[in-house]
Amino acid sequence: MPQRVICHNCSYVLYEGVDFISPDEIIQQYDCTCPKCDRKLSFLPLNIEVKPVNK
């Protein structure tokens, strides 16, 4: 199942792919900061949305 992790502030796509990577790993890849808007990325899931992918 595809996974997409986006910045809540600016909607920058931090990760998109079929391999599951934990949000903690993705956030660490960006040094806990969104590369587009410089907002601090949180390790605590505050808002998670699971949506079907439109084909």
C-alpha positions as CSV (number, residue, x, y, z in Angstrom):
1,M,0.0,0.0,0.0
2,P,1.5,3.4,-0.9
3,Q,2.4,5.8,1.8
4,R,2.6,9.6,1.7
5,V,3.9,11.8,4.5
6,I,3.4,15.5,4.1
7,C,4.1,18.6,6.1
8,H,1.0,19.8,7.9
9,N,2.0,23.4,7.5
10,C,2.8,23.7,3.7
11,S,1.8,20.3,2.3
12,Y,5.4,19.5,1.1
13,V,5.7,15.8,0.4
14,L,8.3,14.5,2.7
15,Y,8.0,10.9,1.5
16,E,5.9,9.0,-1.0
17,G,6.4,5.4,-1.9
18,V,5.3,1.8,-1.6
19,D,7.8,0.8,1.1
20,F,6.6,1.5,4.6
21,I,9.0,3.8,6.5
22,S,8.2,5.0,10.0
23,P,7.4,8.7,10.4
24,D,10.2,9.0,12.9
25,E,12.7,7.8,10.3
26,I,11.4,10.3,7.7
27,I,11.5,13.2,10.1
28,Q,15.1,12.3,11.1
29,Q,16.1,12.4,7.4
30,Y,15.1,16.1,7.4
31,D,16.7,16.9,10.7
32,C,13.2,17.5,12.2
33,T,12.6,20.5,10.0
34,C,10.5,20.8,6.8
35,P,12.9,21.7,3.9
36,K,10.2,24.0,2.3
37,C,8.8,26.1,5.2
38,D,11.3,25.4,8.0
39,R,8.6,24.3,10.4
40,K,9.7,21.9,13.1
41,L,8.4,18.4,12.4
42,S,6.9,16.5,15.3
43,F,7.7,13.0,16.3
44,L,4.2,12.8,18.0
45,P,1.4,12.0,15.6
46,L,-1.1,14.8,16.1
47,N,-3.2,14.2,13.0
48,I,-3.1,11.1,10.8
49,E,-5.4,10.6,7.8
50,V,-5.8,7.4,6.0
51,K,-7.3,7.8,2.5
52,P,-7.8,5.5,-0.4
53,V,-5.7,6.3,-3.5
54,N,-7.7,7.4,-6.5
55,K,-6.8,5.5,-9.6
